[in-house]
């Protein structure tokens, strides 16, 4: 099960950013946006690593990395949209969705009627860093624009 957490910015901030980005050539614009999105998402990823339990907590899966070591940020460009994604890498953190969303309790390989509640670390990290990530996004785009145009 995957979940999307949207981080939206107010219209005034986006209008300023769009005007700044419009001043750049298309290649420069993509590079600037990628770097800015990665930087803003890295703020949230850092917070996520801080709030995740340290290695060795009882929920760690034997043979897999602790979740805080699997947090990754990826920027992906689609035809008309560029997105930054933050989450747990598949190789080692594939149980992240269970920790986030909750699951049925399993004892000795059998599901029970009990439910383990989800922790919602991703949502908390994004909510905790929303303002800082917005400032980082704005600052990174301004630096790139001024470096290229100025």
N, C-alpha and C positions, 0 to 999 in steps of 0.2 A: 504494500500500500504506500503510495507516495502522497505527499502533501505539499502544496504550494503556499508559501508565505509571501505576500506581496509587500514591498516596501515602496510606498508612494510618496511623492514630494508635492508640496503645494504648487499651485499654478504660477505664482510669481517667481519662485525658484526655477521652475522648469522653463519659463519664458526667458529668463536671463541666460540659463545654460544653452538653450536652443539658439539664441542670438549669437552667443559666443562660438558655438559649434558651427553655425552657418558661415562664419568667417574663414573657416578652414577648407582646404581642398578635401575631396572625398577620402583619399587615403589617410591623410593626416587626421581627419575627423574620426575615422574608424579606430585608429591607433589611440587617439586621445580618449575616446569613449571607453575602449577596452581597458586602458590603464586606470581611468577614473573609476569604472565599475569594479575592477579588481581591488583597488585600494579601499573603496567604500565597503566592499564585502569582506575584506580582510579584517576590518575593524570588528565586524560581527563575529567572524570566525575566531578571532583572538578572545573575544568575550565568551564564546561557546566553550573554548578549551579551558577557560578559567572556571566555569560553573559545572563542567562535567566532573564526575567523581574521579579521584586519582586512581592510577593503576593499582590493582589489587582489591578493589571493592568486590563484594560478593556477587554482583551481576556480571563480572567479567566472564567471557566465554573462554574455556581452556583452548589453547592453541591459536587464539585470535588476538590481535592487538587490542589494547584498551581503546575505547571510543575516542578519547581525547587525542590519541595519536593518529586517528584516521580522518580528522576533519580536513576538508579540502575546499578550495574555491576554484570554480571554473567559469570562464567567460565564453559564451557561445554566440556566434553571429548567425542569424537566420536571414532569409531574404529581406525582410523589412523590420527586423527586430533584433536587438542585441540584449542578451540577458546574462546576469551573473547568478550562479548557483552556488550554494553553500550546503554542504552535507557531509556524510560519512562515505569514504571511498569503499567500493565494493570489496576489495581485497583486504579483509580484516574487520571492516565495520559493517558487514552485511546484516548484523543484528540491530543496527541503529534504529530502524523503523519500529522494532518491537519495544525498545526503550522509550522512543518518542511517543508512540501511539498506544502502548499497552498491548496486552495479549492474555490469552488463557494460560493459567499456570500449568506447568507440566512437571510431573513428579515421576521419576523412574521411567521416562519415555511415554507416559500416558497423560493426556489432557485431563484436567480436573474441572469442576464447575466454577472454581475460583478465578478471578480476573486480577492480573497485575496491572495497576493503573499506569498510564503513560506519564512520563516526566515532563515532556514539552520543553526540553532544553533549547531546541532550535528557535522556537517562537520567543522564548524568554531572551535569548541572546539578541535577536533582531529587535525586539521591543526595547531592550536596555540600551541599544546603540543607535537607534533610529536618528536622533539629532546629530550625533557625532559623524555617522556615516554620511548624512546629508551634507554636512560641512566639508568633509573630506572630498566627496564627489565634486562639489562646487569648486573647492580650492585646486584640485588636480586639473580640472578642465581649464580654469583660469590660467594656471601656470603654463600649460601646454599652449593655449591660445596666445598668450603674451610672448612666449618664446618663439613662436612661429610667425605671428603677425607683427608683434612689437618690434 
